[in-house]
Amino acid sequence: MMPPRRALLLTTLAAALPRASLAQQVDIARATAFIQSTGDELVRAINSGAAVAQRREQVATILRRAVDVEGVGRFILGRWWRTATPEQQQEYLQLFEQVLIHNLSARFGEFQGVRFSLGRSQARTEEDALINTVVERPNSPAFALDWRVSEVSGQPRVVDVIAEGTSLRLTTRSEYSSVVTRNGGNVAALLSAMRQQIQQLRQVAGG
């Protein structure tokens, strides 16, 4: 026969587990509404008729608010985050934000007439949901852009973007890890490569 104290402990745990599990489940409707609102904001900014530089900044502001930049950045750096110095970690997050926001902005383009529509929403795990969307741009084929959304500090935030089946954070994690590994585990080499990438992106964008 099970000792009363142990039986009481197991009963308490069993009663608590469903509640804990339920508390962790992502709210699909909330996540969907968040992506709908974010997409509408992006489309309004892109189609606003403002100067290109102003539209870029508006899109960047929306994305910084919508994306869990620090969480995504740390995930992408992976085990190398622990080997980086505090100064390297800080610079990495600053550089990563610039690269990420530019790459996401480029998905929408800079031409007026962009349209954004929701597709299916589904829970991936208890902690996140995948919201399918379609982006249409003038003179370009429509493409699928899926947003992985989690609750971060009590607010829905984008933690990954999947473009035509390719995960942005998994692809970038592989690329960054390859750079660090090729340079003997030196995170400084990655930071140097990221600085060069940002410089090139600015040149392409016209400064």
PyMOL commands that set and color helices and strands:
alter all, ss='L'
color gray80, all
select helices_A, chain A and resi 4-24+28-46+52-66+69-77+80-83+86-108+168-182+187-204
alter helices_A, ss='H'
color red, helices_A
select strands_A, chain A and resi 115-123+128-136+143-152+155-163+166-167
alter strands_A, ss='S'
color yellow, strands_A
deselect
rebuild
show_as cartoon
